[in-house]
Amino acid sequence: MKSLLLATAAVAAFAAAPAFAQDAVGSIGVNYSNTDIDIVGLNGEVEAAAVDAGVAIPVTSDWTVTVDGGFSLALDGADDADDSSTNGRVHVSRNFGNVRVGAFAGGAEAADEQLWSFGAEAQAYLNDKVTLTGVVAYETVESTDADIWSVGGDASYFISPTFRVNAGAGWSTADLGAGVDGDGWSANVGGEYQFPGTGISVAAGYVRSEIEDLDLQADTINVGLRFSFGGDLQTRQRSGADLGRTAVGVGSLLGGL
């Protein structure tokens, strides 16, 4: 659980600094997902529960540090198997008026395999309704020579500061060594609604993923309950606290909504 410990330690360090923590914006959520998988004509279903959190701490008027992490557990796995996964990332970003530019590093762990992730990201706040996000990431698995590159984008539209709808897409290419490689893509739609006068919101989403070389298709439905602090949904996104939601790559799929 090295990646989760990294995220936990970072959150604890910043929370210990009152001058920073008092201006923090973030959220914590619990989620349920149901995935239908079709691989080489064989069908299966996977259910999972997850807990995740993200917090943005302003360091100066322009610079922000964001920490996010999650823990996921398959609900119908074998009793003698490790069906849990963890992930965590640290983002450093700078706000240039209506554009935020940053970089991140983190990791994910599943089935005793450690994956490390590094990338760059940018958000553009076009007006008081629309936010566009672009991300590029590089990942490698600790025990192999795997190299994975991913790019992705997300568009959010705020019907109100407490009601967001979003859509996104991503593409990945992997070189697993020994002449084995493959490409995959995903597309998603979702939304979140915060109850007026509270920090509580409900979220839902749908993700379609395909790995062409493995003849694998997956359809995932997510639902969740979230508590936000430091502001409404739009404030949370523009503060940088939601950078984990738009992360791309294999690691971002482990433990997140």
matplotlib code that plots the C-alpha trace (Angstrom):
import matplotlib.pyplot as plt

x = [0.0, 2.9, 0.9, -1.9, 0.6, 2.2, -1.1, -2.0, 1.3, 1.0, -2.5, -1.4, 1.6, -0.5, -3.3, -0.7, 0.0, -3.0, -2.1, -2.6, -5.3, -7.8, -8.1, -8.3, -11.0, -11.9, -14.2, -14.5, -16.8, -18.1, -18.9, -20.4, -19.6, -21.0, -19.0, -20.1, -17.0, -16.9, -13.5, -13.1, -16.9, -17.0, -19.1, -18.7, -19.8, -17.7, -19.1, -16.8, -17.0, -14.6, -13.7, -11.7, -10.7, -9.1, -8.0, -6.4, -4.3, -3.2, 0.5, 0.5, -2.1, -1.2, 0.3, -1.7, -0.9, -3.6, -3.5, -6.0, -6.2, -8.6, -9.2, -11.3, -12.6, -14.2, -17.4, -17.7, -14.1, -12.7, -12.1, -8.4, -7.6, -6.5, -9.4, -8.3, -6.5, -5.2, -4.1, -2.7, -1.4, 0.2, -0.4, 1.4, -0.4, -0.3, -3.2, -2.8, -6.1, -8.6, -6.1, -4.5, -1.4, 0.2, 2.1, 1.4, 3.1, 1.7, 1.0, -1.4, -1.2, -3.3, -2.6, 0.9, 1.9, 3.0, 2.4, 4.0, 2.4, 3.7, 2.0, 1.0, -2.5, -4.2, -7.6, -9.3, -12.2, -14.0, -16.7, -18.9, -20.3, -17.6, -14.3, -12.1, -9.3, -6.5, -4.1, -1.1, 0.4, 3.3, 3.1, 5.3, 4.9, 7.7, 8.3, 8.2, 9.5, 6.0, 5.7, 2.1, 1.3, -2.2, -3.9, -7.4, -9.8, -12.9, -15.5, -17.6, -20.8, -22.2, -26.0, -25.5, -22.6, -24.1, -25.0, -22.3, -22.6, -19.4, -18.2, -14.7, -12.5, -9.1, -6.7, -3.8, -1.0, 1.1, 4.4, 4.6, 7.9, 8.8, 7.1, 3.7, 1.8, -1.7, -4.0, -7.2, -9.7, -12.5, -15.4, -17.5, -20.4, -21.5, -22.8, -23.0, -25.7, -25.1, -28.1, -28.6, -27.3, -25.3, -21.9, -23.6, -23.9, -24.9, -22.9, -23.4, -21.5, -21.1, -17.8, -17.2, -13.8, -12.2, -8.8, -8.8, -5.8, -7.4, -10.9, -12.1, -15.1, -16.3, -19.3, -19.3, -22.0, -21.0, -23.1, -21.8, -22.3, -19.9, -19.2, -17.5, -15.8, -14.6, -17.2, -19.7, -19.0, -17.7, -15.5, -14.1, -13.2, -11.7, -9.6, -7.8, -9.4, -11.0, -7.8, -7.9, -11.3, -9.9, -6.7, -6.0, -4.2, -4.4, -3.7, -6.6, -9.0, -8.0, -10.0, -11.7, -15.2]
y = [0.0, 2.3, 4.7, 5.0, 5.6, 8.3, 10.1, 9.7, 11.1, 14.1, 14.9, 14.6, 16.9, 19.6, 19.3, 19.9, 23.3, 25.5, 28.4, 26.1, 23.8, 26.6, 27.4, 23.8, 22.7, 19.1, 16.1, 12.5, 10.0, 6.4, 4.7, 1.6, 0.3, -2.5, -3.6, -6.0, -7.5, -9.3, -10.8, -13.1, -13.7, -14.7, -12.5, -11.6, -9.1, -7.4, -5.3, -3.1, -0.5, 2.3, 5.2, 8.2, 11.7, 14.7, 18.0, 21.2, 23.4, 26.8, 27.4, 31.0, 33.0, 31.2, 27.8, 24.9, 21.4, 18.7, 15.3, 12.5, 8.8, 5.9, 2.3, -0.1, -3.6, -6.2, -7.4, -10.8, -12.0, -15.3, -15.6, -16.5, -13.7, -10.1, -8.2, -4.7, -1.9, 1.5, 4.6, 8.0, 11.1, 14.4, 17.3, 20.7, 23.4, 27.1, 29.2, 31.7, 33.6, 31.3, 28.5, 26.0, 24.1, 21.4, 18.1, 15.0, 11.9, 8.9, 5.2, 2.4, -1.1, -4.1, -7.9, -7.1, -5.2, -1.6, 0.9, 4.4, 7.3, 10.7, 13.3, 16.8, 18.4, 21.7, 23.2, 26.1, 27.9, 29.3, 31.1, 30.6, 27.4, 25.4, 23.8, 21.9, 19.6, 17.8, 15.3, 13.2, 10.5, 7.9, 4.8, 1.9, -1.4, -1.9, -5.6, -5.4, -3.4, -2.1, 1.4, 2.9, 6.3, 7.8, 11.0, 12.2, 15.1, 16.1, 18.8, 19.9, 22.0, 23.6, 24.0, 25.7, 25.9, 22.9, 20.8, 19.5, 17.3, 16.0, 13.9, 12.7, 10.3, 8.7, 6.6, 4.5, 2.5, 0.0, -1.7, -4.7, -6.0, -9.2, -7.9, -7.6, -4.3, -3.1, 0.0, 0.8, 3.6, 4.7, 7.2, 8.4, 10.6, 11.6, 14.2, 15.3, 17.2, 18.9, 19.4, 23.1, 24.4, 21.2, 19.7, 16.4, 15.4, 12.4, 11.4, 8.9, 8.0, 5.5, 4.4, 2.4, 0.8, -1.3, -3.0, -4.0, -6.4, -8.5, -8.3, -6.9, -4.6, -3.3, -1.2, 0.3, 2.1, 4.1, 5.7, 7.5, 9.8, 12.6, 15.2, 18.4, 21.1, 24.6, 25.4, 24.1, 21.8, 24.6, 26.0, 22.5, 22.1, 25.5, 25.2, 22.1, 19.7, 17.6, 17.0, 13.3, 12.9, 13.7, 11.7, 9.2, 5.9, 2.4, 3.7, 6.2, 3.2, 1.6, 2.8, 5.8, 6.8]
z = [0.0, -0.7, -2.9, -0.3, 2.5, 0.3, 0.0, 3.7, 4.8, 2.5, 3.8, 7.4, 6.8, 5.3, 7.8, 10.5, 9.1, 10.2, 8.0, 5.0, 6.2, 7.1, 3.4, 2.1, -0.2, -0.9, -0.5, 0.6, -1.0, -0.9, -4.2, -5.7, -9.2, -11.3, -14.4, -17.2, -18.9, -22.2, -23.1, -26.2, -26.1, -22.4, -20.1, -16.4, -13.8, -11.1, -8.2, -6.1, -3.3, -3.0, -0.6, -2.0, -0.9, -2.4, -0.9, -2.4, -0.2, -1.5, -0.8, -2.2, -4.1, -7.3, -6.3, -5.0, -3.8, -4.3, -2.7, -3.6, -2.9, -2.8, -1.7, -3.6, -2.8, -5.1, -3.4, -5.1, -5.3, -4.1, -0.4, -0.8, -3.2, -2.6, -4.2, -2.9, -4.7, -3.6, -5.3, -4.5, -6.2, -5.4, -7.8, -7.9, -10.0, -10.7, -11.6, -14.4, -14.2, -16.1, -16.7, -14.2, -15.2, -13.1, -12.8, -10.7, -9.4, -7.6, -7.8, -7.5, -6.0, -6.9, -6.5, -5.1, -8.2, -7.8, -10.6, -10.7, -12.5, -13.6, -15.8, -16.7, -16.6, -17.5, -16.9, -18.7, -17.1, -20.2, -18.4, -15.3, -16.8, -18.6, -17.6, -20.0, -18.8, -20.6, -19.2, -20.4, -18.2, -18.2, -16.1, -15.4, -13.4, -10.8, -11.4, -15.2, -18.2, -19.0, -20.4, -20.6, -22.1, -21.8, -22.9, -22.0, -21.8, -19.8, -20.3, -17.3, -17.5, -14.4, -14.6, -11.3, -8.8, -7.1, -10.2, -12.6, -15.7, -17.4, -20.3, -21.1, -23.1, -22.9, -24.9, -23.7, -25.4, -23.5, -24.3, -21.8, -23.0, -24.8, -27.9, -26.2, -26.6, -26.9, -27.2, -25.3, -25.0, -22.7, -22.8, -19.9, -18.9, -15.4, -13.0, -9.4, -7.5, -4.2, -1.9, -1.2, 2.1, 2.8, 1.8, 0.8, -2.9, -5.0, -8.1, -10.9, -14.0, -16.9, -18.5, -21.7, -22.0, -24.7, -25.2, -28.9, -28.8, -26.0, -27.5, -24.2, -23.6, -20.2, -19.2, -15.8, -13.9, -10.8, -8.0, -5.0, -2.0, -1.3, 1.4, 0.3, 2.5, 1.6, -1.0, -3.5, -6.5, -8.8, -6.1, -5.5, -9.1, -9.6, -6.5, -8.0, -5.5, -8.3, -10.3, -9.3, -11.0, -14.4, -14.1, -16.9, -17.1, -15.5, -12.0, -12.1, -12.6, -9.3, -6.4, -8.0, -9.1]

ax = plt.figure().add_subplot(projection="3d")
ax.plot(x, y, z, "-o")
ax.set_aspect("equal")
plt.show()
